[in-house]
Amino acid sequence: MRHRLRNYLIAGLLVILPLGVTVFVLLALFRFLDNLLRPIFKVMGLELPGLGLLAGILLILAAGAMASNVVGRRLVQGFDWLMMRIPFARTIYSATKQLSDSLFIQNRAAFKQAVLLEWPRPGLYTVGFVTGETRGEAQDKTKERVINVFVVSTPNPTTGFLCLVPESQLIPLEMSVEDALKLVVSAGILVPPYRRQPGDDAEPPGSVA
């Protein structure tokens, strides 16, 4: 019972902490902007409710637009470089960036399917994510269709390993990419529900990608 409660506690923290940190940061940003801008508008004789919220949303949209072009990306990279060289700020900034990357990483859109593969050696299984079919020289020099599979690290899904795996050695999973990521990031604590279908053992693995 104690072991189960501990697992529930860890699983709950994995779900609540990212949301809590995000809400805390956004509220702090909105309050800061509200306190900064309200006196300025008061001098102008204007009283705008929700000014901090509106300014925060506009700031986030502006930052996103800036980061979406070449010049903006270079500015963001320069800011990252600067923050990673400030001793105390580096620890906080790095942890926060990893958390945000884990929540909003764009690579998730590139993950087409969750699969099971024997890795890092035969007899051990891990969850991987199909990113596409292998092309070029790597495919040309193999005898069968090879699939690009990204094996993410636990608990940080922003890093991992690219595996070029013969399609016959992959076992497609029915769980969604989101559920598979939760399974990996939680170190196996958050297991998505699965209802076994009759005759599953008799069915060969389906195709992927």
C-alpha positions in Angstrom: 0.0 0.0 0.0 2.8 2.4 0.9 4.6 1.6 -2.4 1.4 2.3 -4.4 0.8 5.6 -2.6 4.4 6.6 -3.4 3.8 5.8 -7.1 0.6 7.8 -7.0 2.4 10.7 -5.4 5.2 10.7 -8.0 2.7 10.4 -10.9 0.7 13.2 -9.5 3.7 15.5 -9.2 4.7 14.7 -12.8 1.3 15.8 -13.9 0.8 18.8 -11.6 4.3 20.3 -11.4 4.6 21.3 -15.1 1.1 22.8 -15.0 1.8 24.6 -11.7 5.1 26.0 -12.9 3.5 27.3 -16.1 0.6 28.9 -14.2 3.0 30.4 -11.6 5.2 32.0 -14.3 2.3 33.4 -16.3 0.6 34.9 -13.2 3.9 36.4 -12.1 4.4 37.9 -15.7 0.8 39.3 -15.8 1.1 40.9 -12.3 4.5 42.4 -13.2 3.1 43.9 -16.4 0.0 45.1 -14.6 1.9 46.9 -11.9 4.3 48.3 -14.5 1.7 49.7 -16.9 -1.2 50.6 -14.6 0.5 53.8 -13.3 1.3 54.9 -16.8 -2.3 54.6 -18.0 -3.6 56.1 -14.7 -1.6 59.3 -15.5 -3.4 59.3 -18.9 -6.8 59.0 -17.1 -7.4 55.5 -18.3 -8.4 52.5 -16.1 -8.2 49.3 -18.1 -9.1 46.1 -16.2 -7.1 43.0 -17.2 -4.3 45.2 -18.5 -1.5 42.8 -17.3 -3.3 39.8 -18.9 -3.7 41.6 -22.2 -0.1 42.9 -22.1 1.2 39.4 -21.2 -0.6 37.8 -24.1 0.7 40.4 -26.5 4.2 39.9 -25.1 4.0 36.2 -25.6 2.7 36.6 -29.1 5.5 39.1 -29.9 8.1 36.7 -28.6 6.7 33.9 -30.6 6.7 35.9 -33.8 10.2 37.1 -33.1 11.5 33.5 -32.5 9.8 32.4 -35.8 12.1 34.4 -38.1 15.9 34.1 -38.7 16.8 37.3 -36.9 14.7 36.5 -33.9 16.1 33.0 -33.7 19.6 34.4 -33.6 18.6 36.8 -30.8 17.1 33.9 -28.8 20.2 31.8 -29.3 22.4 34.8 -28.2 20.2 35.2 -25.1 20.5 31.4 -24.4 24.3 31.7 -24.7 24.4 34.6 -22.3 22.2 33.0 -19.7 24.2 29.8 -19.8 27.3 31.7 -18.7 25.8 33.3 -15.6 26.6 31.0 -12.7 23.4 31.1 -10.6 21.0 32.0 -13.4 22.4 29.2 -15.5 20.9 26.5 -13.2 17.5 28.0 -13.1 17.3 29.0 -16.8 18.5 25.5 -17.9 16.0 23.7 -15.8 13.1 25.9 -16.9 14.1 25.6 -20.5 14.2 21.8 -20.3 10.8 21.8 -18.7 9.3 24.1 -21.4 10.9 22.1 -24.1 9.5 18.9 -22.6 6.0 20.5 -22.6 6.0 22.2 -26.0 8.7 20.5 -28.0 7.8 20.7 -31.7 9.3 17.3 -32.4 6.2 15.7 -31.0 4.4 16.8 -34.2 7.0 14.8 -36.2 6.4 11.6 -34.2 4.1 9.6 -36.4 3.6 6.5 -34.3 4.7 4.8 -31.1 6.4 1.5 -31.5 8.1 -1.2 -29.4 11.6 -2.3 -30.4 14.4 -4.4 -28.9 16.9 -1.9 -27.7 19.7 -1.5 -26.5 20.1 -5.3 -26.9 18.0 -8.3 -27.9 15.7 -9.3 -25.1 15.2 -5.7 -23.7 12.3 -3.6 -25.1 11.9 0.1 -25.2 9.3 2.5 -26.6 10.4 4.5 -29.7 8.7 7.0 -32.0 8.6 6.7 -35.8 9.8 9.8 -37.6 9.7 8.5 -41.1 11.2 6.0 -43.6 14.9 5.9 -44.0 16.1 7.2 -47.3 19.3 7.7 -49.2 22.4 5.6 -48.8 21.4 4.1 -45.5 18.2 2.6 -47.1 20.0 1.7 -50.3 22.5 -0.5 -48.6 20.0 -2.5 -46.6 18.0 -5.5 -47.8 14.6 -4.5 -46.4 12.6 -1.4 -45.6 14.2 0.6 -42.7 12.4 3.0 -40.5 13.7 6.0 -38.6 12.9 5.5 -34.9 13.7 8.1 -32.2 14.3 6.6 -28.8 13.8 9.4 -26.2 15.7 9.7 -22.9 13.9 9.5 -19.6 12.8 11.7 -18.0 14.0 14.4 -20.4 12.4 13.8 -23.8 14.3 16.5 -25.5 17.3 14.2 -26.0 17.6 10.6 -27.3 18.9 8.3 -30.0 18.1 7.8 -33.6 17.8 4.1 -34.5 17.5 2.9 -38.1 15.4 -0.3 -37.6 14.2 -2.9 -40.1 10.4 -2.6 -40.3 10.0 -6.3 -39.4 11.7 -5.7 -36.1 9.2 -3.1 -34.9 6.0 -3.8 -33.0 3.4 -1.0 -33.6 1.6 0.2 -30.4 -2.0 1.3 -30.3 -1.4 4.0 -27.7 -1.2 7.6 -29.0 2.1 9.5 -29.2 1.1 11.7 -26.3 0.3 8.6 -24.1 3.6 7.0 -25.1 5.5 10.2 -24.2 3.8 10.2 -20.8 4.8 6.6 -20.3 8.5 7.4 -21.1 8.7 10.7 -19.2 7.1 9.3 -16.1 9.6 6.3 -16.1 6.8 3.9 -16.6 4.6 5.2 -13.7 1.9 6.6 -16.0 0.7 3.6 -18.0 -2.1 4.3 -20.5 -5.1 2.0 -20.3 -5.2 -0.9 -22.8 -8.0 -3.4 -23.4 -6.6 -6.6 -24.9 -8.5 -7.6 -28.0 -9.3 -11.3 -28.8 -6.8 -12.9 -31.1 -4.0 -10.3 -30.4 -1.4 -13.1 -30.0 -2.3 -14.5 -33.4 -2.0 -11.2 -35.3 1.4 -10.4 -36.7 2.8 -6.9 -36.1 1.4 -4.3 -38.6 3.3 -2.0 -40.8 4.6 1.3 -39.5 5.1 4.8 -40.9 
